[in-house]
């Protein structure tokens, strides 16, 4: 039987939070995914809670079972896990295993959408655009965004520990609404940046009986930046095909644009002379 458990301190929570941040992908493998990183992060708490060697080893094996989720939300799961184990001890073995299994899938989808796609798209696009214009603000913005994400991630573990399971049930609908709102914002930012980032136009000119018709001017009358928009849609469509990945799409776009440029169909838009 375990001895009386010590109280988990704020220092303990901060310690395992940063251990998980730095080690969540340690020994990542196709058999158990992130289990080794999770075990590495929570190990100081296990040693503090379980003085009995047999219980400690058993709980270590439990936490080294298959685990895979969004790396950022893994901090939140670990915080909830620690709160349950501190209260229930070794009796919580099956509970925490079930909890991790239940949360890792749902939070993986939300976390990947929020942090891997939307966060990087919004701040990366804005920062990249500013950097292309020669502004150092772009570099500073990208650094600030990643630092904010890093320390925000570190705060998730103490939050999960304090709020426990009710945090996930309470925020479930709010997280979904927030994800949808962030998705709309991300799409809006991408749409606004298309004409400034993708510099492409057509130099084709139709001539008949001395009358010249510039194709680019006609297209601009229909929809400004129509060609960049079409190229963006084509790229997104290709990324969704099973036999294509990002590397292949990049090569296809390069080859496609070089061929069209060689035949004078596409080119770089010429800025008007001031």
C-alpha positions in Angstrom: 0.0 0.0 0.0 1.3 3.5 -0.9 2.4 5.9 1.8 0.6 9.2 2.3 1.1 11.3 -0.8 2.9 14.6 -0.7 1.2 17.7 -2.0 2.1 18.7 -5.5 3.6 22.2 -5.5 3.6 24.9 -8.2 7.3 24.2 -8.7 6.6 20.6 -9.4 4.0 21.5 -12.0 6.3 24.0 -13.7 9.1 21.4 -13.7 7.1 18.7 -15.4 5.5 21.2 -17.8 8.9 22.2 -19.2 10.1 18.6 -19.2 7.2 17.7 -21.4 7.7 20.7 -23.7 11.4 19.8 -24.2 10.9 16.0 -24.3 7.4 15.4 -25.7 8.8 14.1 -29.0 11.7 12.1 -27.4 12.0 8.6 -28.8 8.9 9.2 -31.0 8.1 5.9 -32.7 5.4 4.2 -34.7 4.6 1.7 -32.0 3.8 4.0 -29.1 4.1 7.5 -30.7 4.7 10.0 -27.8 4.5 7.7 -24.8 8.2 8.0 -23.9 8.0 11.8 -24.0 4.9 11.7 -21.8 6.6 9.4 -19.3 9.7 11.5 -19.2 7.6 14.6 -18.4 5.5 13.1 -15.6 8.2 10.9 -14.0 9.1 13.4 -11.2 5.5 13.4 -10.1 5.3 9.6 -10.2 8.4 9.3 -8.0 6.8 11.8 -5.5 3.4 10.1 -5.4 4.4 6.4 -5.4 7.0 5.4 -2.8 6.3 1.7 -3.3 8.6 0.5 -6.1 6.1 -2.0 -7.5 3.4 0.7 -7.8 5.9 3.2 -9.3 7.0 0.6 -12.0 3.4 -0.3 -12.7 2.3 3.3 -13.2 5.4 4.0 -15.4 4.4 1.1 -17.6 0.8 2.5 -17.7 2.1 5.9 -18.9 4.4 4.3 -21.4 1.4 2.9 -23.3 0.4 4.3 -26.7 -0.1 8.1 -26.6 -0.4 10.5 -29.4 -2.0 14.0 -29.4 -1.3 17.6 -30.3 2.0 18.3 -28.5 0.7 21.6 -27.1 -2.5 20.2 -25.6 -0.5 17.3 -24.2 0.4 19.7 -21.3 -3.3 20.1 -20.6 -3.9 16.3 -20.4 -0.9 15.8 -18.1 -2.2 18.5 -15.8 -5.5 16.8 -15.5 -3.8 13.4 -15.1 -1.6 14.7 -12.2 -4.7 16.1 -10.4 -6.5 12.8 -10.5 -3.4 10.7 -9.4 -2.7 13.1 -6.6 -6.2 12.6 -5.3 -6.8 8.9 -6.0 -3.3 7.5 -6.0 -2.7 4.0 -7.4 -6.4 3.4 -7.6 -6.6 5.9 -10.5 -4.5 3.7 -12.7 -7.4 2.6 -15.0 -9.0 6.0 -14.8 -6.0 8.0 -16.1 -5.3 5.4 -18.8 -8.9 5.8 -20.0 -8.7 9.6 -19.6 -5.6 9.8 -21.9 -7.2 7.6 -24.5 -10.5 9.7 -24.5 -8.8 13.1 -24.6 -5.8 12.6 -26.9 -7.9 12.1 -30.1 -10.3 15.0 -29.6 -7.7 17.4 -28.4 -5.4 16.4 -31.3 -7.9 17.6 -33.9 -8.5 20.9 -32.1 -4.9 21.5 -31.3 -3.6 20.7 -34.8 -6.2 23.1 -36.3 -5.5 25.9 -33.9 -1.7 25.8 -33.6 -0.2 23.9 -36.5 -2.4 25.3 -39.1 -4.2 28.5 -38.1 -1.6 30.0 -35.8 1.3 29.4 -38.2 -0.8 30.5 -41.2 -1.9 33.8 -39.7 1.4 34.9 -38.1 3.6 33.3 -40.6 1.8 34.9 -43.6 1.8 38.4 -42.0 5.5 38.1 -40.9 6.6 36.7 -44.3 4.8 39.5 -46.1 6.5 42.2 -43.9 9.9 40.5 -44.3 9.5 40.4 -48.1 9.0 44.2 -48.0 12.3 44.5 -46.1 10.8 45.2 -42.7 12.4 43.7 -39.6 9.0 43.8 -37.9 8.2 40.6 -39.8 11.0 38.7 -38.1 10.2 40.1 -34.7 6.5 39.3 -35.1 7.3 35.6 -35.9 9.7 35.4 -32.9 7.1 37.0 -30.6 4.4 34.7 -31.9 6.4 31.6 -31.2 7.6 32.8 -27.7 4.0 33.6 -26.8 2.9 30.1 -27.9 5.8 28.5 -26.0 4.9 30.2 -22.6 1.2 29.8 -23.3 1.8 26.1 -23.7 3.7 26.0 -20.4 0.7 27.5 -18.6 -1.7 24.8 -19.8 -0.4 22.1 -17.5 -1.0 24.1 -14.2 -4.4 25.1 -15.7 -5.3 21.5 -16.3 -4.2 20.6 -12.8 -6.3 23.3 -11.2 -9.5 22.8 -13.2 -9.3 19.1 -13.7 -11.7 17.1 -15.9 -14.4 19.9 -15.7 -12.1 22.1 -17.8 -12.5 19.8 -20.9 -16.2 19.3 -20.4 -16.8 23.1 -19.8 -14.7 24.3 -22.7 -15.7 21.6 -25.2 -18.3 23.7 -27.0 -16.2 26.9 -26.5 -13.2 25.3 -28.1 -15.2 24.2 -31.1 -16.6 27.7 -31.5 -13.2 29.2 -31.1 -11.7 26.9 -33.6 -14.4 27.8 -36.2 -13.8 31.5 -35.6 -10.1 31.1 -35.9 -10.5 29.1 -39.1 -12.6 31.9 -40.6 -9.9 34.4 -39.6 -7.1 32.3 -41.1 -9.0 32.0 -44.4 -9.6 35.7 -44.4 -5.9 36.5 -43.8 -4.8 34.1 -46.6 -7.3 35.6 -49.0 -6.1 39.1 -48.2 -2.4 38.2 -48.7 -2.8 36.4 -52.0 -2.5 39.5 -54.2 0.5 40.8 -52.2 2.4 37.5 -51.9 1.8 35.8 -55.3 3.2 38.1 -58.0 2.0 36.7 -61.3 0.2 38.2 -64.3 -0.2 37.4 -68.0 1.6 39.5 -70.6 -0.7 38.2 -73.4 -2.0 40.9 -75.8 -4.7 40.2 -78.4 -4.3 42.3 -81.6 -6.9 42.6 -84.3 -7.0 45.3 -87.0 -4.7 47.5 -85.0 -6.8 47.2 -81.9 -4.9 45.8 -78.9 -6.5 44.1 -76.0 -4.4 43.5 -72.9 -5.6 40.2 -71.3 -4.4 41.3 -67.8 -6.4 44.5 -67.9 -9.5 42.5 -69.0 -9.0 40.0 -66.2 -8.5 42.8 -63.6 -11.8 44.2 -64.8 -13.5 40.9 -64.0 -11.7 40.2 -60.7 -8.4 41.9 -59.5 -5.7 39.3 -58.8 -7.7 36.6 -60.6 -4.6 34.6 -61.7 -3.1 34.5 -58.2 -6.4 33.3 -56.8 -6.7 30.6 -59.4 -3.1 29.4 -58.8 -3.8 29.3 -55.1 -6.9 27.2 -55.6 -5.1 24.9 -57.9 -2.3 24.4 -55.3 -4.8 23.7 -52.5 -6.6 21.2 -54.8 -3.3 19.4 -55.6 -2.4 19.2 -51.9 -5.6 17.3 -51.4 -4.8 14.6 -53.9 -3.6 11.2 -52.5 -0.6 10.8 -54.8 0.7 14.4 -54.2 2.5 15.8 -51.2 3.9 19.3 -50.5 7.3 18.5 -52.2 5.7 17.2 -55.4 3.3 20.1 -55.5 6.2 22.6 -55.2 8.0 20.9 -58.1 4.9 20.8 -60.2 4.2 24.5 -59.6 7.8 25.4 -60.5 7.7 23.4 -63.7 4.2 24.6 -64.6 5.2 28.3 -64.2 8.5 28.0 -66.0 6.8 26.4 -69.0 4.1 29.0 -69.1 6.6 31.8 -68.6 8.7 30.5 -71.5 5.8 30.6 -73.9 4.9 34.1 -72.7 1.6 33.1 -71.0 2.6 34.1 -67.5 5.0 36.6 -66.1 5.8 39.0 -63.3 3.5 42.0 -63.2 5.2 45.3 -64.1 4.8 48.2 -61.7 3.7 51.4 -63.4 6.4 54.0 -63.8 6.0 56.9 -61.5 
